[in-house]
Amino acid sequence: MLKEFFINFKNHFPRKIFFLSIAVWMIFAVINFLLLQNKFFTGVGILYPFSVIYPNAFLIPGFLVAFLFLFIGFFALKNSRNLNVFVVMFLCFLLILTGNLAQGNLDIAFMQPFYLKGRQYYTDAIHIQNWQIWLRNFNNDLETFQLHTKTHPPFATLLHYFILKFFNGNILALGIVFFLMAFSGVPVFYKCLKLLDFSKENAKKITLLFCIIPSVNIYSLVSIDGIILAFTIFFLYGLLLIIKTNSLNLRGVLISVISFIVINCLSFSGLFLLAFLGILSLFYLFKKDFKLIYLGIIIIFSSVFFFYVIHYFSGYNHLETFQKASHSENPNGFMFLVQPRIYFFTRLEDIGEILVFLSFAVVAVLFSKKYLNIKNLPQKNIFYSAILALLIMFLTGAYGTGETARACLYIVPFVMILFQNLEKKTYDVLFILCLLQCFGMQMIGNFYW
């Protein structure tokens, strides 16, 4: 198998782009390091582009589970063609679970991300006495909360609160519920691929690959962003139902609207979907197709009505929270005008972190016209719309603090839908390289957020 891998790597994989992507990362990392050593502040951490990373505990159980992760990955690669969809989903579940248990144990994987640093939603959630009063006073008390609480809608913290209350404060149960909620997006992602006319075999293979993408594997276990990823996939599924049926399919509209509202209850980055839908609508508008315009109008009016009802009954003002969160992200105004140097380097950090966490192998294929082979694929417009929407957000100064591999986790499915026409030999190399990078990253560091 090793000999076959090297032959395929040489003849059926964009190895030059692969090594070039690693070289570019190293050059940027060295430049950033030298600038910081010479007291030239860039706003970027010393380990470009990793904004948050702590050393692994290097526990023996973690090593054992890490090699189990590798075994499951190679087993899935070799046998996915002959396995039914249910078994493939189970393997996806195991890949994410074992990838994170490589950190050492249940406490490190499922619990410490909530409580260890004392700066998370959990810290504020456990101090809520009366959730209705807390919600009503949220904007007035905003500056007293932890960093993540005060830069997100209150429902992210309330989600922690209600789950903890249901399970009598059990943090492990909180972690398990988060994982299950995030993982619910995986089988729906498979359905999205089928709607995009992936063959059953390719849909299974790309779904397995999706689960070993480092950002997905690392951050979909116990983070709010894993849940946002799942609902982004639900939104995409609803959108594809509408596109596939060429009508305002009621089921598709309901799924899209509900997913959009849930995401915006958890994070203001849900506005990405609105920008994405607006840009995608333009592609269809040129064909005199107005269904996505109508969908956007329905989503906007439904969301405004939902948050108005919330405000009417609870006193919570979502718009005010958004304004304060935006001010917190860029307190001195538009970063490009007041801190152009930091603006430039943090934009590089934002893009660099997403690409590194996608894996160098995925980046190599993504930038290879020959091996990606996306001619005439209908999902090109979806991909370009998503990337353009994300770049617009970066240009506005969003994600000034980095951590985009986690905070922009929602972009991954829009990348993966391009991988429809990969040859088997190219896919095999891609899967192995991605698996090995994910293995290495899970073994070396804890990416607490």
Stockholm file with secondary structure:
# STOCKHOLM 1.0

chainA/1-449         MLKEFFINFKNHFPRKIFFLSIAVWMIFAVINFLLLQNKFFTGVGILYPFSVIYPNAFLIPGFLVAFLFLFIGFFALKNSRNLNVFVVMFLCFLLILTGNLAQGNLDIAFMQPFYLKGRQYYTDAIHIQNWQIWLRNFNNDLETFQLHTKTHPPFATLLHYFILKFFNGNILALGIVFFLMAFSGVPVFYKCLKLLDFSKENAKKITLLFCIIPSVNIYSLVSIDGIILAFTIFFLYGLLLIIKTNSLNLRGVLISVISFIVINCLSFSGLFLLAFLGILSLFYLFKKDFKLIYLGIIIIFSSVFFFYVIHYFSGYNHLETFQKASHSENPNGFMFLVQPRIYFFTRLEDIGEILVFLSFAVVAVLFSKKYLNIKNLPQKNIFYSAILALLIMFLTGAYGTGETARACLYIVPFVMILFQNLEKKTYDVLFILCLLQCFGMQMIGNFYW
#=GR chainA/1-449 SS CHHHHHHHHHHSSCHHHHHHHHHHHHHHHHHHHHHHHTTCCCSSCTTTTCSSCEECCCCHHHHHHHHHHHHHHHHHHHHGGGSCHHHHHHHHHHHHHHHHHTTSSHIIIIIHHHHSSSCSHHHHHTTCSCHHHHHHTTTTTGGGSCHHHHTSCTHHHHHHHHHHHHTTTCHHHHHHHHHHHHHTHHHHHHHHHHHTTCCHHHHHHHHHHHTTSHHHHHHTTTCHHHHHHHHHHHHHHHHHHHHHHTSCCHHHHHHHHHHHHHHHHHCGGGHHHHHHHHHHHHHHHTTTCCHHHHHHHHHHHHHHHHHHHHHHHHCCCHHHHHHHHHHHHSTTSCHHHHCHHHHHHHHHHHHHHHHHHHCHHHHHHHTCHHHHCCTTCTHHHHHHHHHHHHHHHHHTTCCTTCCHHHHTGGGHHHHHTTTTSCCHHHHHHHHHHHHHHHHHHHHHEECCC
#=GC SS_cons         CHHHHHHHHHHSSCHHHHHHHHHHHHHHHHHHHHHHHTTCCCSSCTTTTCSSCEECCCCHHHHHHHHHHHHHHHHHHHHGGGSCHHHHHHHHHHHHHHHHHTTSSHIIIIIHHHHSSSCSHHHHHTTCSCHHHHHHTTTTTGGGSCHHHHTSCTHHHHHHHHHHHHTTTCHHHHHHHHHHHHHTHHHHHHHHHHHTTCCHHHHHHHHHHHTTSHHHHHHTTTCHHHHHHHHHHHHHHHHHHHHHHTSCCHHHHHHHHHHHHHHHHHCGGGHHHHHHHHHHHHHHHTTTCCHHHHHHHHHHHHHHHHHHHHHHHHCCCHHHHHHHHHHHHSTTSCHHHHCHHHHHHHHHHHHHHHHHHHCHHHHHHHTCHHHHCCTTCTHHHHHHHHHHHHHHHHHTTCCTTCCHHHHTGGGHHHHHTTTTSCCHHHHHHHHHHHHHHHHHHHHHEECCC
//
